[in-house]
Amino acid sequence: MSEDIDPRNEPAPFGTLVLLTAASAVAVMGLSALLSQPPGLKWLLFGPIALVAFEMVVHEVWWQRWWGAIPGAVAGLALYFEGRATLSDLVGDVWAHPVAYVAAWTLFAAVFALCSRYPRTLRPT
């Protein structure tokens, strides 16, 4: 007897998700550098979040595999704030923000994609 495999139960594609999220973060930083006024928080979050949502919709990643967004966000935020402070001492304030931003989104995508390999199961109550 062959079981039907639900395509939504496939994990997020690691390489594609990480590379596209990193490229999206680089593109957002590149566009923000070209703008005369610094962009707001909504602009900085739009590109990578839209890309991760797009990947989930296109690849139909099942909602039980989305739990990885929480540890990914925590790790990414920690890397951004700690990394930005450390990088400002090493490379200066001008480069600290873009490098920390791209690194944080890349870490977020990597943690999310790794966590998607382990679906969260619901226990009946």
KOLTIGU-710487 format. One record per atom (N, C-alpha, C): residue number from 0; residue in one letter; chain; atom name; x negated, y negated, z negated. Coordinates in pm, 1 decimal, always signed. Layout:
BEGIN
(rodo NUM, "a", "A", "CA", (X, Y, Z)) ...
***
This chain:
BEGIN
(rodo 0, "m", "A", "N", (-85.1, +118.6, +0.0)) (rodo 0, "m", "A", "CA", (+0.0, +0.0, +0.0)) (rodo 0, "m", "A", "C", (-88.9, -123.9, +0.0)) (rodo 1, "s", "A", "N", (-68.0, -210.6, +95.1)) (rodo 1, "s", "A", "CA", (-149.0, -331.3, +102.1)) (rodo 1, "s", "A", "C", (-73.3, -447.5, +38.3)) (rodo 2, "e", "A", "N", (-143.8, -520.4, -40.9)) (rodo 2, "e", "A", "CA", (-82.8, -635.5, -106.2)) (rodo 2, "e", "A", "C", (-94.4, -757.5, -16.2)) (rodo 3, "d", "A", "N", (+10.7, -837.5, -16.4)) (rodo 3, "d", "A", "CA", (+3.8, -964.0, +55.7)) (rodo 3, "d", "A", "C", (-76.2, -1062.6, -28.1)) (rodo 4, "i", "A", "N", (-173.1, -1123.5, +33.9)) (rodo 4, "i", "A", "CA", (-257.1, -1218.9, -36.8)) (rodo 4, "i", "A", "C", (-199.6, -1358.0, -16.1)) (rodo 5, "d", "A", "N", (-172.0, -1424.0, -125.5)) (rodo 5, "d", "A", "CA", (-117.8, -1559.5, -120.8)) (rodo 5, "d", "A", "C", (-232.4, -1655.7, -90.1)) (rodo 6, "p", "A", "N", (-226.5, -1730.8, +21.1)) (rodo 6, "p", "A", "CA", (-337.5, -1820.5, +54.6)) (rodo 6, "p", "A", "C", (-356.4, -1931.8, -47.3)) (rodo 7, "r", "A", "N", (-252.8, -1961.1, -125.2)) (rodo 7, "r", "A", "CA", (-266.6, -2064.4, -228.2)) (rodo 7, "r", "A", "C", (-353.5, -2017.5, -343.7)) (rodo 8, "n", "A", "N", (-377.3, -1889.2, -351.9)) (rodo 8, "n", "A", "CA", (-455.4, -1835.5, -461.3)) (rodo 8, "n", "A", "C", (-604.6, -1833.1, -430.1)) (rodo 9, "e", "A", "N", (-644.6, -1890.7, -318.8)) (rodo 9, "e", "A", "CA", (-785.8, -1899.2, -283.2)) (rodo 9, "e", "A", "C", (-849.4, -2016.6, -357.2)) (rodo 10, "p", "A", "N", (-973.0, -2002.6, -399.4)) (rodo 10, "p", "A", "CA", (-1039.8, -2115.3, -466.0)) (rodo 10, "p", "A", "C", (-1072.6, -2226.5, -367.8)) (rodo 11, "a", "A", "N", (-1100.3, -2342.1, -422.4)) (rodo 11, "a", "A", "CA", (-1140.6, -2456.2, -339.0)) (rodo 11, "a", "A", "C", (-1273.3, -2423.0, -271.1)) (rodo 12, "p", "A", "N", (-1289.9, -2459.8, -145.3)) (rodo 12, "p", "A", "CA", (-1415.8, -2431.4, -75.5)) (rodo 12, "p", "A", "C", (-1527.8, -2516.8, -134.5)) (rodo 13, "f", "A", "N", (-1626.1, -2453.3, -198.7)) (rodo 13, "f", "A", "CA", (-1727.5, -2524.2, -275.4)) (rodo 13, "f", "A", "C", (-1807.9, -2621.6, -190.4)) (rodo 14, "g", "A", "N", (-1874.4, -2570.9, -89.5)) (rodo 14, "g", "A", "CA", (-1963.2, -2655.5, -9.0)) (rodo 14, "g", "A", "C", (-1890.7, -2769.6, +58.5)) (rodo 15, "t", "A", "N", (-1778.2, -2738.1, +118.9)) (rodo 15, "t", "A", "CA", (-1701.0, -2841.2, +188.6)) (rodo 15, "t", "A", "C", (-1653.5, -2948.6, +92.1)) (rodo 16, "l", "A", "N", (-1597.3, -2905.2, -20.0)) (rodo 16, "l", "A", "CA", (-1543.1, -3000.9, -116.4)) (rodo 16, "l", "A", "C", (-1652.0, -3089.7, -175.2)) (rodo 17, "v", "A", "N", (-1764.6, -3031.1, -212.9)) (rodo 17, "v", "A", "CA", (-1872.8, -3109.1, -273.4)) (rodo 17, "v", "A", "C", (-1933.8, -3205.0, -171.8)) (rodo 18, "l", "A", "N", (-1962.2, -3156.8, -51.9)) (rodo 18, "l", "A", "CA", (-2023.6, -3243.0, +49.4)) (rodo 18, "l", "A", "C", (-1930.0, -3355.4, +93.6)) (rodo 19, "l", "A", "N", (-1803.6, -3324.5, +114.1)) (rodo 19, "l", "A", "CA", (-1710.5, -3428.4, +156.6)) (rodo 19, "l", "A", "C", (-1684.0, -3530.2, +45.9)) (rodo 20, "t", "A", "N", (-1678.6, -3484.6, -78.2)) (rodo 20, "t", "A", "CA", (-1658.3, -3577.8, -188.5)) (rodo 20, "t", "A", "C", (-1780.1, -3668.4, -204.8)) (rodo 21, "a", "A", "N", (-1900.7, -3611.1, -194.4)) (rodo 21, "a", "A", "CA", (-2022.3, -3692.8, -202.8)) (rodo 21, "a", "A", "C", (-2027.4, -3792.1, -86.4)) (rodo 22, "a", "A", "N", (-1993.8, -3746.6, +33.5)) (rodo 22, "a", "A", "CA", (-1993.6, -3836.6, +149.1)) (rodo 22, "a", "A", "C", (-1888.4, -3946.3, +133.6)) (rodo 23, "s", "A", "N", (-1774.9, -3911.3, +77.0)) (rodo 23, "s", "A", "CA", (-1670.9, -4011.1, +51.6)) (rodo 23, "s", "A", "C", (-1718.9, -4115.4, -48.2)) (rodo 24, "a", "A", "N", (-1786.4, -4070.7, -152.3)) (rodo 24, "a", "A", "CA", (-1839.6, -4164.6, -251.8)) (rodo 24, "a", "A", "C", (-1945.8, -4254.9, -190.0)) (rodo 25, "v", "A", "N", (-2029.8, -4199.3, -104.1)) (rodo 25, "v", "A", "CA", (-2130.9, -4280.7, -34.9)) (rodo 25, "v", "A", "C", (-2062.5, -4382.9, +55.2)) (rodo 26, "a", "A", "N", (-1957.0, -4340.0, +125.1)) (rodo 26, "a", "A", "CA", (-1884.6, -4432.1, +213.7)) (rodo 26, "a", "A", "C", (-1818.3, -4544.8, +134.3)) (rodo 27, "v", "A", "N", (-1760.0, -4512.0, +19.8)) (rodo 27, "v", "A", "CA", (-1698.0, -4614.8, -64.2)) (rodo 27, "v", "A", "C", (-1804.0, -4713.2, -113.4)) (rodo 28, "m", "A", "N", (-1919.5, -4663.1, -154.6)) (rodo 28, "m", "A", "CA", (-2026.9, -4752.2, -200.3)) (rodo 28, "m", "A", "C", (-2079.6, -4836.8, -84.8)) (rodo 29, "g", "A", "N", (-2089.1, -4778.1, +33.9)) (rodo 29, "g", "A", "CA", (-2133.9, -4854.1, +150.0)) (rodo 29, "g", "A", "C", (-2036.5, -4964.5, +186.9)) (rodo 30, "l", "A", "N", (-1908.7, -4933.7, +185.7)) (rodo 30, "l", "A", "CA", (-1807.6, -5035.4, +215.8)) (rodo 30, "l", "A", "C", (-1803.3, -5143.2, +108.1)) (rodo 31, "s", "A", "N", (-1818.7, -5104.8, -16.8)) (rodo 31, "s", "A", "CA", (-1815.5, -5205.0, -123.2)) (rodo 31, "s", "A", "C", (-1937.4, -5296.7, -116.3)) (rodo 32, "a", "A", "N", (-2048.7, -5246.4, -65.1)) (rodo 32, "a", "A", "CA", (-2167.6, -5330.7, -49.7)) (rodo 32, "a", "A", "C", (-2147.4, -5434.8, +59.9)) (rodo 33, "l", "A", "N", (-2064.6, -5401.9, +158.2)) (rodo 33, "l", "A", "CA", (-2040.7, -5494.1, +268.6)) (rodo 33, "l", "A", "C", (-1936.5, -5600.4, +235.8)) (rodo 34, "l", "A", "N", (-1857.0, -5577.8, +131.1)) (rodo 34, "l", "A", "CA", (-1753.8, -5674.3, +93.5)) (rodo 34, "l", "A", "C", (-1814.8, -5791.5, +19.1)) (rodo 35, "s", "A", "N", (-1755.0, -5909.1, +35.3)) (rodo 35, "s", "A", "CA", (-1809.2, -6028.5, -30.0)) (rodo 35, "s", "A", "C", (-1777.6, -6030.7, -179.7)) (rodo 36, "q", "A", "N", (-1664.5, -5969.8, -218.6)) (rodo 36, "q", "A", "CA", (-1630.1, -5962.2, -359.9)) (rodo 36, "q", "A", "C", (-1634.8, -5816.5, -403.0)) (rodo 37, "p", "A", "N", (-1679.2, -5789.9, -524.7)) (rodo 37, "p", "A", "CA", (-1682.3, -5650.0, -568.7)) (rodo 37, "p", "A", "C", (-1540.5, -5592.0, -575.9)) (rodo 38, "p", "A", "N", (-1524.4, -5468.0, -532.5)) (rodo 38, "p", "A", "CA", (-1391.1, -5407.7, -533.0)) (rodo 38, "p", "A", "C", (-1346.2, -5373.7, -674.4)) (rodo 39, "g", "A", "N", (-1216.7, -5362.1, -691.0)) (rodo 39, "g", "A", "CA", (-1160.9, -5325.6, -820.3)) (rodo 39, "g", "A", "C", (-1168.7, -5175.4, -842.8)) (rodo 40, "l", "A", "N", (-1122.7, -5134.6, -958.3)) (rodo 40, "l", "A", "CA", (-1128.0, -4994.0, -997.0)) (rodo 40, "l", "A", "C", (-1044.5, -4906.5, -904.4)) (rodo 41, "k", "A", "N", (-929.4, -4955.2, -860.2)) (rodo 41, "k", "A", "CA", (-844.3, -4875.2, -771.2)) (rodo 41, "k", "A", "C", (-918.1, -4839.3, -643.0)) (rodo 42, "w", "A", "N", (-991.5, -4933.4, -587.0)) (rodo 42, "w", "A", "CA", (-1066.1, -4908.1, -463.7)) (rodo 42, "w", "A", "C", (-1175.5, -4804.2, -487.4)) (rodo 43, "l", "A", "N", (-1244.2, -4815.0, -599.7)) (rodo 43, "l", "A", "CA", (-1353.3, -4722.2, -627.5)) (rodo 43, "l", "A", "C", (-1304.1, -4579.8, -651.6)) (rodo 44, "l", "A", "N", (-1182.3, -4565.0, -699.9)) (rodo 44, "l", "A", "CA", (-1128.6, -4432.1, -724.9)) (rodo 44, "l", "A", "C", (-1054.5, -4374.2, -604.6)) (rodo 45, "f", "A", "N", (-1010.1, -4457.9, -512.6)) (rodo 45, "f", "A", "CA", (-923.8, -4412.8, -404.1)) (rodo 45, "f", "A", "C", (-989.3, -4309.3, -312.9)) (rodo 46, "g", "A", "N", (-1108.0, -4337.4, -263.3)) (rodo 46, "g", "A", "CA", (-1171.2, -4249.5, -164.3)) (rodo 46, "g", "A", "C", (-1191.3, -4107.2, -211.6)) (rodo 47, "p", "A", "N", (-1266.5, -4084.7, -317.1)) (rodo 47, "p", "A", "CA", (-1289.0, -3946.5, -361.9)) (rodo 47, "p", "A", "C", (-1162.3, -3876.9, -411.2)) (rodo 48, "i", "A", "N", (-1073.8, -3947.7, -480.5)) (rodo 48, "i", "A", "CA", (-951.4, -3883.5, -528.3)) (rodo 48, "i", "A", "C", (-863.1, -3844.8, -410.0)) (rodo 49, "a", "A", "N", (-852.9, -3931.3, -310.4)) (rodo 49, "a", "A", "CA", (-774.1, -3899.0, -191.5)) (rodo 49, "a", "A", "C", (-832.6, -3777.6, -120.2)) (rodo 50, "l", "A", "N", (-963.9, -3767.7, -115.9)) (rodo 50, "l", "A", "CA", (-1027.6, -3654.5, -49.0)) (rodo 50, "l", "A", "C", (-1002.4, -3524.2, -123.1)) (rodo 51, "v", "A", "N", (-1014.2, -3525.2, -256.0)) (rodo 51, "v", "A", "CA", (-988.6, -3403.6, -333.7)) (rodo 51, "v", "A", "C", (-842.0, -3362.6, -318.0)) (rodo 52, "a", "A", "N", (-750.6, -3458.3, -322.3)) (rodo 52, "a", "A", "CA", (-608.1, -3427.2, -302.9)) (rodo 52, "a", "A", "C", (-585.2, -3370.5, -163.0)) (rodo 53, "f", "A", "N", (-651.0, -3428.0, -62.4)) (rodo 53, "f", "A", "CA", (-639.8, -3378.6, +74.6)) (rodo 53, "f", "A", "C", (-687.3, -3234.0, +84.2)) (rodo 54, "e", "A", "N", (-799.5, -3203.8, +21.5)) (rodo 54, "e", "A", "CA", (-852.1, -3067.0, +23.0)) (rodo 54, "e", "A", "C", (-753.9, -2970.1, -43.3)) (rodo 55, "m", "A", "N", (-692.1, -3013.3, -153.8)) (rodo 55, "m", "A", "CA", (-597.1, -2925.5, -222.0)) (rodo 55, "m", "A", "C", (-474.9, -2899.7, -134.7)) (rodo 56, "v", "A", "N", (-428.0, -3001.4, -63.0)) (rodo 56, "v", "A", "CA", (-309.9, -2985.5, +21.1)) (rodo 56, "v", "A", "C", (-342.5, -2902.7, +145.3)) (rodo 57, "v", "A", "N", (-452.1, -2932.7, +211.8)) (rodo 57, "v", "A", "CA", (-488.1, -2862.6, +334.8)) (rodo 57, "v", "A", "C", (-518.1, -2715.3, +308.2)) (rodo 58, "h", "A", "N", (-593.1, -2689.5, +203.7)) (rodo 58, "h", "A", "CA", (-628.9, -2550.9, +172.9)) (rodo 58, "h", "A", "C", (-526.6, -2484.8, +82.1)) (rodo 59, "e", "A", "N", (-420.8, -2557.4, +48.5)) (rodo 59, "e", "A", "CA", (-313.7, -2506.7, -35.8)) (rodo 59, "e", "A", "C", (-366.6, -2441.5, -162.5)) (rodo 60, "v", "A", "N", (-454.2, -2513.4, -230.9)) (rodo 60, "v", "A", "CA", (-508.1, -2462.5, -357.2)) (rodo 60, "v", "A", "C", (-393.1, -2459.0, -457.0)) (rodo 61, "w", "A", "N", (-374.1, -2346.9, -516.9)) (rodo 61, "w", "A", "CA", (-263.2, -2324.8, -607.5)) (rodo 61, "w", "A", "C", (-276.9, -2408.8, -732.4)) (rodo 62, "w", "A", "N", (-165.2, -2455.3, -785.6)) (rodo 62, "w", "A", "CA", (-168.3, -2546.3, -899.2)) (rodo 62, "w", "A", "C", (-235.4, -2484.1, -1019.9)) (rodo 63, "q", "A", "N", (-234.8, -2351.1, -1031.9)) (rodo 63, "q", "A", "CA", (-300.1, -2287.8, -1146.7)) (rodo 63, "q", "A", "C", (-452.9, -2297.9, -1137.6)) (rodo 64, "r", "A", "N", (-503.5, -2341.3, -1023.9)) (rodo 64, "r", "A", "CA", (-648.1, -2359.2, -1008.6)) (rodo 64, "r", "A", "C", (-689.8, -2505.1, -1022.8)) (rodo 65, "w", "A", "N", (-597.1, -2594.3, -1046.5)) (rodo 65, "w", "A", "CA", (-628.1, -2736.7, -1060.5)) (rodo 65, "w", "A", "C", (-682.5, -2773.2, -1197.1)) (rodo 66, "w", "A", "N", (-679.6, -2682.5, -1291.8)) (rodo 66, "w", "A", "CA", (-722.6, -2714.6, -1427.7)) (rodo 66, "w", "A", "C", (-865.8, -2764.9, -1431.0)) (rodo 67, "g", "A", "N", (-944.9, -2732.5, -1332.4)) (rodo 67, "g", "A", "CA", (-1084.8, -2774.9, -1327.4)) (rodo 67, "g", "A", "C", (-1103.4, -2924.0, -1309.4)) (rodo 68, "a", "A", "N", (-996.9, -2994.9, -1275.2)) (rodo 68, "a", "A", "CA", (-1007.6, -3140.5, -1261.2)) (rodo 68, "a", "A", "C", (-1035.9, -3206.7, -1396.3)) (rodo 69, "i", "A", "N", (-988.1, -3147.2, -1504.7)) (rodo 69, "i", "A", "CA", (-1008.8, -3207.6, -1637.2)) (rodo 69, "i", "A", "C", (-1155.5, -3198.9, -1680.4)) (rodo 70, "p", "A", "N", (-1217.4, -3079.3, -1683.0)) (rodo 70, "p", "A", "CA", (-1359.6, -3078.0, -1718.4)) (rodo 70, "p", "A", "C", (-1446.6, -3148.9, -1615.2)) (rodo 71, "g", "A", "N", (-1404.4, -3146.9, -1489.1)) (rodo 71, "g", "A", "CA", (-1478.6, -3218.9, -1385.7)) (rodo 71, "g", "A", "C", (-1478.2, -3368.1, -1409.9)) (rodo 72, "a", "A", "N", (-1361.3, -3420.6, -1448.7)) (rodo 72, "a", "A", "CA", (-1351.2, -3564.0, -1476.8)) (rodo 72, "a", "A", "C", (-1433.2, -3602.2, -1599.7)) (rodo 73, "v", "A", "N", (-1429.7, -3520.2, -1702.0)) (rodo 73, "v", "A", "CA", (-1507.5, -3548.6, -1824.0)) (rodo 73, "v", "A", "C", (-1656.8, -3547.7, -1792.2)) (rodo 74, "a", "A", "N", (-1701.6, -3446.0, -1718.8)) (rodo 74, "a", "A", "CA", (-1843.7, -3437.8, -1683.6)) (rodo 74, "a", "A", "C", (-1884.8, -3553.7, -1593.6)) (rodo 75, "g", "A", "N", (-1799.6, -3587.2, -1496.0)) (rodo 75, "g", "A", "CA", (-1830.1, -3697.3, -1404.9)) (rodo 75, "g", "A", "C", (-1836.9, -3831.0, -1476.5)) (rodo 76, "l", "A", "N", (-1741.2, -3856.1, -1566.0)) (rodo 76, "l", "A", "CA", (-1743.4, -3982.2, -1640.9)) (rodo 76, "l", "A", "C", (-1865.0, -3991.0, -1732.8)) (rodo 77, "a", "A", "N", (-1897.2, -3880.1, -1798.6)) (rodo 77, "a", "A", "CA", (-2015.1, -3879.9, -1886.3)) (rodo 77, "a", "A", "C", (-2141.5, -3906.4, -1805.1)) (rodo 78, "l", "A", "N", (-2153.2, -3841.0, -1690.0)) (rodo 78, "l", "A", "CA", (-2270.4, -3862.9, -1605.0)) (rodo 78, "l", "A", "C", (-2275.7, -4006.5, -1556.0)) (rodo 79, "y", "A", "N", (-2160.6, -4061.6, -1518.9)) (rodo 79, "y", "A", "CA", (-2159.5, -4198.1, -1467.8)) (rodo 79, "y", "A", "C", (-2207.3, -4297.5, -1573.8)) (rodo 80, "f", "A", "N", (-2147.5, -4293.6, -1691.6)) (rodo 80, "f", "A", "CA", (-2181.3, -4393.1, -1793.2)) (rodo 80, "f", "A", "C", (-2321.4, -4372.4, -1850.6)) (rodo 81, "e", "A", "N", (-2357.6, -4247.7, -1878.9)) (rodo 81, "e", "A", "CA", (-2492.0, -4221.9, -1929.7)) (rodo 81, "e", "A", "C", (-2596.6, -4239.4, -1819.7)) (rodo 82, "g", "A", "N", (-2563.7, -4192.1, -1700.5)) (rodo 82, "g", "A", "CA", (-2657.2, -4203.7, -1588.7)) (rodo 82, "g", "A", "C", (-2679.1, -4347.7, -1546.0)) (rodo 83, "r", "A", "N", (-2574.1, -4427.1, -1548.9)) (rodo 83, "r", "A", "CA", (-2587.4, -4568.2, -1510.0)) (rodo 83, "r", "A", "C", (-2678.4, -4642.9, -1606.5)) (rodo 84, "a", "A", "N", (-2662.7, -4616.7, -1734.7)) (rodo 84, "a", "A", "CA", (-2748.3, -4682.1, -1834.1)) (rodo 84, "a", "A", "C", (-2893.7, -4639.6, -1817.1)) (rodo 85, "t", "A", "N", (-2915.1, -4512.0, -1794.6)) (rodo 85, "t", "A", "CA", (-3052.1, -4462.0, -1776.7)) (rodo 85, "t", "A", "C", (-3112.4, -4511.9, -1646.2)) (rodo 86, "l", "A", "N", (-3033.5, -4507.3, -1540.2)) (rodo 86, "l", "A", "CA", (-3083.7, -4551.5, -1409.3)) (rodo 86, "l", "A", "C", (-3112.8, -4700.8, -1404.8)) (rodo 87, "s", "A", "N", (-3039.2, -4779.7, -1481.7)) (rodo 87, "s", "A", "CA", (-3066.0, -4923.9, -1480.0)) (rodo 87, "s", "A", "C", (-3205.5, -4954.0, -1533.2)) (rodo 88, "d", "A", "N", (-3255.3, -4870.8, -1623.1)) (rodo 88, "d", "A", "CA", (-3392.3, -4887.1, -1670.9)) (rodo 88, "d", "A", "C", (-3493.6, -4840.4, -1567.0)) (rodo 89, "l", "A", "N", (-3457.3, -4737.7, -1490.0)) (rodo 89, "l", "A", "CA", (-3551.4, -4679.8, -1394.1)) (rodo 89, "l", "A", "C", (-3554.4, -4751.8, -1259.7)) (rodo 90, "v", "A", "N", (-3436.9, -4777.4, -1202.2)) (rodo 90, "v", "A", "CA", (-3431.6, -4834.8, -1067.2)) (rodo 90, "v", "A", "C", (-3370.1, -4974.0, -1062.7)) (rodo 91, "g", "A", "N", (-3324.6, -5024.3, -1175.2)) (rodo 91, "g", "A", "CA", (-3265.4, -5157.3, -1179.6)) (rodo 91, "g", "A", "C", (-3113.5, -5152.4, -1170.4)) (rodo 92, "d", "A", "N", (-3051.6, -5262.6, -1207.8)) (rodo 92, "d", "A", "CA", (-2905.8, -5269.5, -1211.6)) (rodo 92, "d", "A", "C", (-2841.2, -5261.7, -1073.4)) (rodo 93, "v", "A", "N", (-2911.9, -5307.5, -971.1)) (rodo 93, "v", "A", "CA", (-2853.8, -5309.6, -836.6)) (rodo 93, "v", "A", "C", (-2826.1, -5168.0, -786.5)) (rodo 94, "w", "A", "N", (-2917.7, -5075.2, -809.0)) (rodo 94, "w", "A", "CA", (-2903.0, -4938.7, -759.7)) (rodo 94, "w", "A", "C", (-2839.8, -4844.5, -861.0)) (rodo 95, "a", "A", "N", (-2834.8, -4881.9, -986.8)) (rodo 95, "a", "A", "CA", (-2784.1, -4791.7, -1090.4)) (rodo 95, "a", "A", "C", (-2637.3, -4755.2, -1066.7)) (rodo 96, "h", "A", "N", (-2555.7, -4853.6, -1036.3)) (rodo 96, "h", "A", "CA", (-2413.1, -4826.3, -1016.9)) (rodo 96, "h", "A", "C", (-2387.1, -4734.2, -897.5)) (rodo 97, "p", "A", "N", (-2439.7, -4763.8, -777.8)) (rodo 97, "p", "A", "CA", (-2409.9, -4675.7, -664.2)) (rodo 97, "p", "A", "C", (-2461.5, -4532.9, -681.8)) (rodo 98, "v", "A", "N", (-2581.9, -4519.7, -735.5)) (rodo 98, "v", "A", "CA", (-2638.1, -4385.0, -752.3)) (rodo 98, "v", "A", "C", (-2558.8, -4307.2, -856.6)) (rodo 99, "a", "A", "N", (-2525.1, -4370.7, -967.8)) (rodo 99, "a", "A", "CA", (-2446.5, -4303.8, -1071.9)) (rodo 99, "a", "A", "C", (-2306.0, -4270.2, -1021.3)) (rodo 100, "y", "A", "N", (-2247.8, -4358.2, -941.4)) (rodo 100, "y", "A", "CA", (-2113.6, -4336.3, -885.7)) (rodo 100, "y", "A", "C", (-2112.2, -4212.9, -796.1)) (rodo 101, "v", "A", "N", (-2207.1, -4204.9, -704.7)) (rodo 101, "v", "A", "CA", (-2213.5, -4090.4, -613.5)) (rodo 101, "v", "A", "C", (-2244.8, -3962.4, -690.0)) (rodo 102, "a", "A", "N", (-2336.8, -3968.1, -783.9)) (rodo 102, "a", "A", "CA", (-2371.3, -3849.2, -862.7)) (rodo 102, "a", "A", "C", (-2252.1, -3801.7, -946.2)) (rodo 103, "a", "A", "N", (-2177.9, -3894.5, -1003.1)) (rodo 103, "a", "A", "CA", (-2063.3, -3857.6, -1085.7)) (rodo 103, "a", "A", "C", (-1954.4, -3789.4, -1003.4)) (rodo 104, "w", "A", "N", (-1924.4, -3844.0, -884.1)) (rodo 104, "w", "A", "CA", (-1822.8, -3780.9, -800.4)) (rodo 104, "w", "A", "C", (-1869.1, -3646.5, -747.2)) (rodo 105, "t", "A", "N", (-1997.3, -3632.9, -720.4)) (rodo 105, "t", "A", "CA", (-2050.4, -3504.5, -674.9)) (rodo 105, "t", "A", "C", (-2039.0, -3400.6, -785.4)) (rodo 106, "l", "A", "N", (-2072.4, -3439.4, -908.3)) (rodo 106, "l", "A", "CA", (-2058.6, -3347.7, -1022.0)) (rodo 106, "l", "A", "C", (-1912.0, -3311.2, -1044.3)) (rodo 107, "f", "A", "N", (-1822.3, -3409.1, -1034.9)) (rodo 107, "f", "A", "CA", (-1679.6, -3381.2, -1049.1)) (rodo 107, "f", "A", "C", (-1635.8, -3274.3, -949.5)) (rodo 108, "a", "A", "N", (-1672.7, -3291.3, -823.2)) (rodo 108, "a", "A", "CA", (-1630.8, -3196.7, -719.4)) (rodo 108, "a", "A", "C", (-1690.7, -3058.5, -743.1)) (rodo 109, "a", "A", "N", (-1816.1, -3053.1, -786.5)) (rodo 109, "a", "A", "CA", (-1880.4, -2924.4, -811.7)) (rodo 109, "a", "A", "C", (-1812.6, -2850.3, -927.2)) (rodo 110, "v", "A", "N", (-1785.9, -2921.2, -1035.4)) (rodo 110, "v", "A", "CA", (-1719.9, -2857.8, -1150.6)) (rodo 110, "v", "A", "C", (-1578.8, -2813.9, -1112.4)) (rodo 111, "f", "A", "N", (-1506.4, -2900.0, -1042.2)) (rodo 111, "f", "A", "CA", (-1371.1, -2864.2, -998.1)) (rodo 111, "f", "A", "C", (-1373.0, -2740.4, -909.6)) (rodo 112, "a", "A", "N", (-1462.6, -2736.0, -812.2)) (rodo 112, "a", "A", "CA", (-1468.6, -2622.1, -720.3)) (rodo 112, "a", "A", "C", (-1509.2, -2494.2, -792.8)) (rodo 113, "l", "A", "N", (-1602.3, -2504.1, -887.2)) (rodo 113, "l", "A", "CA", (-1640.9, -2385.3, -964.4)) (rodo 113, "l", "A", "C", (-1526.4, -2336.8, -1052.2)) (rodo 114, "c", "A", "N", (-1458.3, -2428.3, -1116.1)) (rodo 114, "c", "A", "CA", (-1346.3, -2390.1, -1202.1)) (rodo 114, "c", "A", "C", (-1230.9, -2331.0, -1123.1)) (rodo 115, "s", "A", "N", (-1216.6, -2368.8, -998.5)) (rodo 115, "s", "A", "CA", (-1106.9, -2315.7, -917.8)) (rodo 115, "s", "A", "C", (-1124.5, -2167.0, -887.9)) (rodo 116, "r", "A", "N", (-1241.9, -2112.4, -914.7)) (rodo 116, "r", "A", "CA", (-1264.0, -1969.4, -896.9)) (rodo 116, "r", "A", "C", (-1202.2, -1887.5, -1009.0)) (rodo 117, "y", "A", "N", (-1162.1, -1954.0, -1116.3)) (rodo 117, "y", "A", "CA", (-1104.5, -1886.0, -1231.9)) (rodo 117, "y", "A", "C", (-966.4, -1943.9, -1259.5)) (rodo 118, "p", "A", "N", (-862.8, -1881.7, -1202.2)) (rodo 118, "p", "A", "CA", (-728.5, -1940.0, -1220.3)) (rodo 118, "p", "A", "C", (-684.3, -1932.8, -1364.9)) (rodo 119, "r", "A", "N", (-613.5, -2034.2, -1403.5)) (rodo 119, "r", "A", "CA", (-557.4, -2037.7, -1537.9)) (rodo 119, "r", "A", "C", (-428.4, -1957.8, -1534.2)) (rodo 120, "t", "A", "N", (-419.4, -1858.8, -1619.0)) (rodo 120, "t", "A", "CA", (-298.8, -1776.8, -1621.7)) (rodo 120, "t", "A", "C", (-205.8, -1826.9, -1730.9)) (rodo 121, "l", "A", "N", (-80.5, -1819.7, -1702.2)) (rodo 121, "l", "A", "CA", (+19.4, -1862.2, -1800.3)) (rodo 121, "l", "A", "C", (+63.4, -1740.5, -1880.2)) (rodo 122, "r", "A", "N", (+66.1, -1757.8, -2009.6)) (rodo 122, "r", "A", "CA", (+111.6, -1650.9, -2095.8)) (rodo 122, "r", "A", "C", (+260.6, -1670.9, -2124.4)) (rodo 123, "p", "A", "N", (+338.6, -1565.0, -2111.5)) (rodo 123, "p", "A", "CA", (+481.2, -1581.2, -2141.3)) (rodo 123, "p", "A", "C", (+502.6, -1612.6, -2289.2)) (rodo 124, "t", "A", "N", (+599.6, -1697.0, -2315.8)) (rodo 124, "t", "A", "CA", (+626.1, -1733.6, -2455.1)) (rodo 124, "t", "A", "C", (+737.7, -1653.3, -2513.0)) 
***
